[in-house]
Amino acid sequence: MSLSGESLGNRRRRGEELEKALLDAAWAELQERGYDALTFEAVAARAETSRAVLYRRWSTKAELVRAAIVEGMKVGRPTIPDTGSLREDTIEMLRRMNGSRARFAMLLTIQLGPYFAETGTSFVDLRRDLIADAATSDVVIMERAIARGEVDPARITPRIRSLPFDLLRAEFVMTFQSVADDVLVEIVDTIFLPLVLGESAPF
């Protein structure tokens, strides 16, 4: 390891490549050890660099962890389906989240409690960082359904629009595991669609 801590073997890492290596190391440490046990020393060792390299970018553990979570969540982020049907889009999106986000929900619940307590923030604040300016899946799916004429926009509120995804997250938190497929379908057919479509709901 060089004194600068920014080389790997004979190749020096710089810029985005170096920052990604640091955040990947922090993300791995967070998943394995949790927020309380995570240290700059351990992250630096995993990334094969020095603490000084980390401190030049993030002055506190909380700042490093927030950045690591945002970077970690980019991996395996599910794409938004476009089946031509509100029902099928919603069910398929729930399935994709179920496959890729259950572990993250467990991490938030078990490992990040001390982070939220220390920073005085919540998952809502963290989710804002994750989403940034991107349109969320519930917004995209509903806007497509409205454009197709499936849904009366007057019936839709932000809470109704996000309901199936909020219920899935609640299942994650309560069970610490992925959700059975029949539960996903039940969320859509017996709770979400009747609210959105009213008497015209076919299920």
N, C-alpha and C positions, 0 to 999 in steps of 0.2 A: 504493500500500500504506500502511495506517495504521501509526503508531508501535507500536500494540499488536500488529500483525500478525495480527489476528483478523477482518479484514473482507475481503470480496471484492466489488470494485466499491463500490456504496453500501450493501451489505447485510452486516451483521455476523453472523459465524458464532459459535455458542456450543454448549456442551455436546456432545452426541453427534454433531451435524453437523460441528463443528470437529474432534473427535477422529477421526472417520472420514476426513475429508479429509487429516489428517496421516498416518494409517496407510496410506491408499491411496497417498500420495506415497512413503512409505517402502517399501512393497511394490514399487512401480514401480522405484524406485532400486535396490532389492536385486536384482530380476530383470535389470536392465540392466547394473549395475556390479559386483554381487557384494558380499559383506560387507566385504572389506578396503577397497574404494574408496568405500563409502557414507559420507557425512558428514552431520552435522546441517545444515550450510549448504546442501547440495544438496537435502535433503528440505524444508527451510524454503522454499527458492526455488521448488521444484515446487508446494508447497502454497500459495504466495503468502502467506507469513506470516514470522515471525521465529524465530530460534533460541530466544529466551527462551520462546516459546510451547511449543516442544518440551520444553525443559528443565524446565518446570513440571510436565510429566507423566512424563517418562522421564529419569533422571539419567545413563544410560549408553547407548551405542549398542546394546549387547547387549539391554537392556531394551526399547528401541524396536523392534528387529528381531524379538524374540520376539512382541511385541504385534502387529506388522505381519503376521507369518506367520499368527497365529491369525485375524486379521481377513481376510486374503487368502484363506484356505482356506474361509471361509464362502461365497464366491462359487462357484457351480457345484458345490456339494457334492451328490453323487448321492443320490437317494432310494433307499430299500430296497425292492426288488420284493416282491410277494406273489402269486406265480402259483399257489400251492397245491401246489408240488412242490419238494423240496429241490434236486434237480438243476437245474431251471429257474431257481429263485431264485438259486442260486450262480452259474450261468453268466451270468445277466443282470446280477448285481451285479458280476462281474468285467468284463463289457463296459462297464458304466457307469463303473467306476473306470478302465478302460483309456482311455476317452475323455476323462476329466476330470483324471486324476491323474498321467499320464505326465510332463507338463511339470513338475509339482511335484517328482516324484522326481528329475528331472534337476537342478532347482534345488538340492535338498538335497545332491546328490552333488557338484556342481561349484562352486556358489557359497557354500555354508554350511560348508565344511570349516574355515575360520578361525574361524567363530563357535563351532563345537563345541570347537575347540582352546582358544580363549580362555576359554570358560565352563566347561570341564570337563564338559560335558553330551553327550548323544547324541540320536539320533532318538527313542529310547524316551521320554526326558524331554520332548521337544518334542511328541510324539504325545499324551502325558498332558495337556498344556495344550490341545491341539486338541480332544480328546475331552471333557475335563472330566467331568461326571457322566452324559453321554449313553450310551445302550447302543450298542455297536458293531454294525456290520452282521452280522458273523459270529455274534454272540450272538443277535440278533433272528431271523435266518434259522434257526439251529439250534433255538431255543426253539419256533418255529412248527412245525418238522418233528417235534420230540418231541411237541408237543401233538396233532399229527395222527396220531401213532402210526407215523410212517415210520421213526423212529430209536429204538434202545434207548439211553437216556441213560447206561447203564453203560459203553457203548463210547466215550463222548466225553470227551476231555480238552481243556483249553484250547489245547494245541498242535495237536491234530487239528482242532479247530473252526476255528482261524485259518489252517490250512495253505494252502488255495488262494489266500488273499489275501497271505500271506507269499511264496508262490512268484511271484505276479504282481509284487510289489514287487522281488523279487530279479531278475526279468527286466528291469524298468525300470532298475535300477542297472547291470546288465551290458550292456545294449544302448543305453541313452539314447534309447529310442523306445518307442512303443506296441507292443503284442504282437499277433501274428496271431491271428485268431479261432480257427483250428483248434488253436492252442496252449492257448487258454483252455478249450476243450472237452476237450482231452486231459488237462489238469490235473484237471478234475472227474471225467471218466469213468475214467481209468486210475490215478489216484493217490488222489483224495479219497474218492470213493464206495466203492471196495473197502475202505478203512480204516473208513469209517463204517458200512457195511451188511454187511460181511463176505461170506459166501457168497451172501447174498441180492442182492448188487449185480447189476443187470441188464446191466452194461457191462463 
